[in-house]
Amino acid sequence: MNLKKKCFFCKKRVDLINFTCKCDHLFCIKCKDPEIHKCTYDYKSEYKDLLELNNPIIAPVKIQNI
């Protein structure tokens, strides 16, 4: 079972050092950055949801008039 691993973007063979992006593709060291391989994963919405989850809205309690 000899699987030849290749970079998804440049099609070069990757042996020891390879990177898997959040878009579930394998890349070499030159193509690992999302800007270079034109990543389709939506990082912005992931971190926006993470911020909303970890930082709940704190609203002050309204004071009743006497």
ChimeraX attribute file (.defattr): number of C-alpha atoms within 10 A of each C-alpha:
attribute: neighborCount
match mode: 1-to-1
recipient: residues
	/A:1	3
	/A:2	4
	/A:3	5
	/A:4	8
	/A:5	16
	/A:6	17
	/A:7	20
	/A:8	17
	/A:9	16
	/A:10	12
	/A:11	12
	/A:12	12
	/A:13	14
	/A:14	16
	/A:15	10
	/A:16	8
	/A:17	8
	/A:18	18
	/A:19	18
	/A:20	13
	/A:21	15
	/A:22	13
	/A:23	11
	/A:24	11
	/A:25	14
	/A:26	19
	/A:27	25
	/A:28	23
	/A:29	11
	/A:30	13
	/A:31	18
	/A:32	20
	/A:33	14
	/A:34	14
	/A:35	9
	/A:36	10
	/A:37	15
	/A:38	10
	/A:39	16
	/A:40	10
	/A:41	13
	/A:42	10
	/A:43	11
	/A:44	9
	/A:45	10
	/A:46	10
	/A:47	11
	/A:48	10
	/A:49	11
	/A:50	11
	/A:51	11
	/A:52	10
	/A:53	10
	/A:54	8
	/A:55	9
	/A:56	8
	/A:57	8
	/A:58	6
	/A:59	6
	/A:60	6
	/A:61	6
	/A:62	6
	/A:63	6
	/A:64	5
	/A:65	4
	/A:66	3
